[in-house]
Amino acid sequence: MKRIGVCVIGLGWMGRVHCEALASLREKVALFVASQDPAKAKEFAEKLGAEGWFGDYEKPFGDERVHVIDICLPHDLHLPTALKAF
């Protein structure tokens, strides 16, 4: 079975919770993380064993490894990010 690429965008408190849950599903999920702070994205990726990281919220949208965007940003950023994901 092919693994689903999931990118968590936003690595605050809720992003961390989502990342930890997704990291526990390694057989089915390829985890990616994205933050506007590249150092934070890299740190999360290394700590959780993510497949990759993005230092920009826009980058995951064009990556063929990413099939699902998990939006963990402040509420006012959900709509514009979801529209980009569509």
N, C-alpha and C positions, 0 to 999 in steps of 0.2 A: 504494500500500500504506500502510495506517495504521501510524504509529509506535507502539511499545509504550512506555508510561510506566513507568520503573523508578526506584524510590526506594531509595537506599543509606542505611541507618540505621546510624549509628555512623561517625565520621569520623577514626578513629585510623589507624594505619599500614595495616591491611588495607583499611579503607574508602577510603583514598586510592588504593590499587592498583586496587580495583574501579571507583572513579569515573573514573580515567584510562582504563581499558579501555573502559568504557561510553561515555565521551565520544568515543572514536574511532569509535563506531558511530552517529553523529548521524543518518544517513539512516534508520535503523531504530529508534533508541532516543531517547526523550525523557527526559533525565536529571533527576532530582530528588534532593536530599540532605536529610538530617535529622540534627540533633544537639540535645542538651539545651542546648547553648550557641548561642544565636541568632547571635552574632557569627561564630562558627566556621562555621556553616551558610551564612551569607551570603557569607563569604569564599570558601569552597569553590565555591559556585554561581557567583560572579563570575569566579573564576579558571578554572573549567572550562567556562564557558558553559552552565551547567545551566538548564533551563526554569524552575526554582523551587527554593525551599528552605523547610524547616520548622524552627522553633526548639523543637520538642517531638517526641518519638518517637511520640506518639499521633496527631498531625495527618494523616500520610499515609494512614492507614487509611480515613478518610472522604472522601478526595479522589478524585473520579471520573477525574482525569487519570492516577492511579497504578494500574497493573495488576499490577505485580510489586514485592514487597518483597525487597530484597537485605540480609540481616542481617549486619552486620559489627561486632557488639557482642561484648563478652567472652562466653565460652562459657556461663557461668551465666545469661545473659540470652537465649540463643537460644530455648529452649523457650517461655517466656512470650510472647516477641515473635512467634514463629511461630504460637502459638495465637491471638493477637489478629489476625494477618494472615489466618488461615483464616476 
